[in-house]
Amino acid sequence: MEQSTAFILAVDAVTRHVNSARPDAPVRPDRPRSAPLAPTRLAAAGALRRLADLMEPRPAVLPPTCS
């Protein structure tokens, strides 16, 4: 009984997988992005940018040469 159930489930899964590549396959719309996380993402991006600016090596300052 267990093996026949697994076989049916496997055939169904493979059939759905193969048919999903068809041009007329059903398309699910994208979920709207959650707006409440936008300020958190912006704050995290700003903090990471400031950290990257602090860690980035500065170019060497060469002393003026006498000519």
BADREN-844149 format. One line per 2 residues: number of its first residue (from 1); their letters; for each residue x negated, y negated, z of N, C-alpha, C. Coordinates in steps of 0.001 Angstrom, whole numbers, always signed. Example, Ala and Ser with C-alpha at 12.3 -4.5 7.8 and 13.67 -1.06 7.14 Angstrom:
BEGIN
1	AS	-13190,+5690,+7800,-12300,+4500,+7800,-13200,+3300,+7800 ~ -12850,+2250,+7080,-13670,+1060,+7140,-12900,-30,+7870
This chain:
BEGIN
1	ME	-829,+1185,+0,+0,+0,+0,-871,-1245,+0 ~ -1943,-1267,+803,-2776,-2457,+867,-3495,-2701,-452
3	QS	-3960,-1662,-1094,-4702,-1838,-2333,-3808,-2325,-3459 ~ -2591,-1842,-3527,-1694,-2291,-4588,-1318,-3758,-4387
5	TA	-1170,-4191,-3147,-876,-5597,-2871,-2060,-6471,-3263 ~ -3256,-6044,-2954,-4450,-6800,-3317,-4597,-6869,-4835
7	FI	-4271,-5781,-5519,-4359,-5768,-6977,-3389,-6783,-7577 ~ -2175,-6812,-7093,-1171,-7754,-7611,-1607,-9191,-7344
9	LA	-2119,-9454,-6153,-2576,-10803,-5838,-3772,-11203,-6700 ~ -4687,-10271,-6944,-5853,-10569,-7767,-5456,-10855,-9210
11	VD	-4559,-10055,-9762,-4112,-10281,-11140,-3413,-11631,-11246 ~ -2593,-11958,-10272,-1888,-13249,-10282,-2882,-14408,-10195
13	AV	-3888,-14296,-9349,-4875,-15364,-9207,-5688,-15538,-10490 ~ -6087,-14440,-11108,-6862,-14526,-12351,-6004,-15114,-13464
15	TR	-4756,-14737,-13542,-3869,-15269,-14570,-3688,-16771,-14404 ~ -3477,-17231,-13163,-3338,-18671,-12934,-4626,-19406,-13271
17	HV	-5768,-18802,-12937,-7052,-19441,-13222,-7281,-19559,-14727 ~ -7012,-18503,-15466,-7226,-18517,-16911,-6254,-19476,-17584
19	NS	-5022,-19494,-17167,-4034,-20378,-17786,-4237,-21840,-17412 ~ -5009,-22136,-16384,-5206,-23529,-15998,-6102,-24267,-16983
21	AR	-6832,-23546,-17825,-7711,-24179,-18797,-7001,-24487,-20106 ~ -5746,-24180,-20206,-5013,-24423,-21436,-4713,-25909,-21594
23	PD	-4623,-26390,-22830,-4339,-27823,-23042,-2981,-28249,-22505 ~ -2027,-27347,-22468,-691,-27709,-21996,-472,-27318,-20538
25	AP	-1563,-27157,-19796,-1449,-26786,-18388,-812,-27926,-17604 ~ -38,-27621,-16571,+575,-28693,-15783,-495,-29504,-15052
27	VR	-254,-30791,-14951,-1198,-31695,-14314,-541,-32294,-13081 ~ -1258,-32227,-11974,-754,-32831,-10748,-1309,-34238,-10639
29	PD	-483,-35205,-10306,-991,-36570,-10202,-1954,-36718,-9023 ~ -2885,-37664,-9156,-3832,-37926,-8086,-3101,-38506,-6883
31	RP	-3606,-38140,-5706,-3035,-38712,-4491,-3509,-40147,-4360 ~ -2649,-41038,-3898,-3111,-42412,-3691,-4131,-42461,-2560
33	RS	-5128,-43307,-2724,-6147,-43426,-1680,-5559,-44129,-476 ~ -6020,-43717,+669,-5490,-44305,+1891,-6128,-45669,+2117
35	AP	-5308,-46689,+2235,-5782,-48057,+2419,-6337,-48307,+3818 ~ -5874,-47639,+4875,-6403,-47936,+6206,-7899,-47669,+6362
37	LA	-8482,-46815,+5534,-9901,-46513,+5657,-10779,-47497,+4896 ~ -10198,-48357,+4081,-10991,-49278,+3270,-11883,-50185,+4126
39	PT	-11382,-50832,+5193,-12282,-51672,+5997,-13415,-50880,+6648 ~ -13140,-49674,+7062,-14172,-48831,+7670,-15250,-48495,+6649
41	RL	-14825,-48173,+5428,-15796,-47857,+4380,-16647,-49067,+4052 ~ -16041,-50247,+3984,-16804,-51462,+3691,-17798,-51774,+4803
43	AA	-17390,-51599,+6045,-18291,-51853,+7169,-19460,-50865,+7158 ~ -19179,-49603,+6887,-20236,-48598,+6835,-21194,-48890,+5675
45	AG	-20658,-49295,+4536,-21522,-49616,+3393,-22408,-50816,+3709 ~ -21856,-51827,+4371,-22652,-52993,+4738,-23754,-52647,+5723
47	AL	-23425,-51813,+6701,-24423,-51408,+7694,-25537,-50598,+7038 ~ -25184,-49700,+6142,-26202,-48903,+5451,-27068,-49768,+4547
49	RR	-26462,-50798,+3925,-27242,-51689,+3068,-28247,-52495,+3892 ~ -27811,-52986,+5059,-28730,-53729,+5935,-29855,-52824,+6429
51	LA	-29535,-51595,+6767,-30555,-50646,+7207,-31549,-50358,+6082 ~ -31045,-50212,+4865,-31936,-49960,+3734,-32837,-51165,+3484
53	DL	-32310,-52382,+3656,-33137,-53575,+3481,-34245,-53632,+4532 ~ -33939,-53215,+5756,-34955,-53212,+6810,-36046,-52169,+6555
55	ME	-35673,-51034,+6015,-36621,-49943,+5823,-37405,-50055,+4519 ~ -36908,-50845,+3578,-37565,-50950,+2277,-38908,-51646,+2432
57	PR	-39971,-51081,+1861,-41276,-51730,+1995,-41320,-53038,+1202 ~ -41980,-54016,+1787,-42134,-55312,+1132,-43390,-55279,+259
59	PA	-43397,-56046,-825,-44624,-56098,-1622,-45735,-56788,-837 ~ -46938,-56366,-1061,-48084,-56941,-350,-48284,-58387,-785
61	VL	-48582,-59245,+195,-48862,-60650,-93,-50371,-60782,-233 ~ -50793,-61171,-1413,-52224,-61302,-1666,-52671,-62715,-1315
63	PP	-53821,-62851,-692,-54318,-64200,-379,-54726,-64921,-1663 ~ -54603,-66224,-1668,-54991,-66934,-2882,-56480,-66758,-3169
65	TC	-56792,-66655,-4426,-58184,-66472,-4834,-58827,-67813,-5153 ~ -60085,-67922,-4877,-60821,-69142,-5186,-61352,-69042,-6612
67	S	-61065,-70019,-7408,-61540,-69975,-8786,-62529,-71065,-9050
